[in-house]
């Protein structure tokens, strides 16, 4: 049984943790990637996020936080229980944060 107390519950917490465990080189790679190419991180960074953050094991709080971030209710319904979509969204948010930093 996983230690659910270690799972992030918010998007900000998830992004903070992602950026903490990434090396400077990995951060640079993510920052320099075009937004349309972020899908390339699905099987590497996305896999780590899905597994370490419990997205496939019941971290409903983070799944719901990611779903609420969507622009409309219809899109949110499809996003609600999808670990792949949630990890992709967390990667996008990490990318945005890296690109907004001075």
C-alpha positions in Angstrom: 0.0 0.0 0.0 1.5 3.4 -1.0 2.1 6.1 1.5 -0.6 8.5 0.4 0.5 11.2 2.9 3.4 11.9 0.5 1.3 12.7 -2.5 0.8 16.3 -3.6 -2.8 17.4 -3.5 -2.5 20.6 -5.4 -1.1 21.6 -8.8 1.3 24.1 -7.3 2.6 21.4 -4.9 3.0 18.9 -7.8 4.9 21.5 -9.9 7.1 22.4 -6.9 8.0 18.8 -6.4 8.6 18.1 -10.1 11.0 21.1 -10.3 12.8 20.0 -7.1 13.7 16.6 -8.4 14.7 17.7 -11.9 18.3 18.4 -12.7 19.3 21.8 -14.1 19.9 20.1 -17.5 16.4 18.5 -17.4 14.8 21.9 -16.5 16.7 23.5 -19.4 15.4 20.8 -21.8 11.9 21.3 -20.6 12.1 25.1 -20.7 13.5 25.1 -24.3 10.9 22.7 -25.6 8.2 24.2 -27.7 4.8 23.9 -26.1 3.5 21.8 -28.9 6.2 19.2 -28.3 5.6 18.7 -24.5 3.9 15.4 -25.4 7.5 14.1 -25.8 7.8 14.1 -22.0 4.8 11.6 -21.6 6.8 8.4 -21.2 9.7 9.9 -19.1 8.7 12.7 -16.8 5.0 11.9 -17.2 5.6 8.3 -16.1 7.4 9.5 -13.0 4.6 12.0 -12.2 1.9 9.4 -12.6 3.7 6.9 -10.4 5.3 9.1 -7.7 2.2 11.3 -7.3 -0.3 8.4 -7.1 -2.3 9.4 -10.1 -2.9 5.8 -11.0 -3.4 4.7 -7.4 -6.1 7.0 -6.1 -4.8 10.5 -5.7 -8.3 11.9 -6.4 -7.4 15.3 -4.9 -4.7 16.0 -7.5 -6.8 14.5 -10.3 -9.7 16.7 -9.4 -7.4 19.8 -9.1 -6.1 19.2 -12.6 -9.7 18.6 -13.9 -10.9 21.9 -12.4 -8.2 23.7 -14.2 -9.9 23.0 -17.5 -11.8 25.8 -19.2 -15.2 24.2 -19.4 -17.3 21.5 -17.7 -17.4 19.2 -20.8 -13.6 19.1 -21.0 -13.4 18.7 -17.3 -15.5 15.6 -17.3 -13.1 13.8 -19.7 -10.1 15.0 -17.7 -11.4 14.1 -14.2 -10.1 10.5 -13.8 -7.3 10.5 -16.5 -3.8 10.1 -15.0 -2.3 10.7 -18.5 -4.1 14.0 -18.9 -3.2 15.1 -15.4 0.5 14.3 -15.7 0.5 16.2 -19.0 -1.2 19.2 -17.4 1.4 19.2 -14.6 4.2 19.1 -17.2 2.6 22.1 -18.9 2.4 24.0 -15.7 6.1 23.2 -14.9 7.0 24.4 -18.4 5.0 27.6 -17.9 6.7 28.3 -14.5 10.2 27.7 -16.0 9.4 30.0 -18.9 8.1 32.7 -16.6 11.1 32.7 -14.3 13.6 35.5 -14.8 
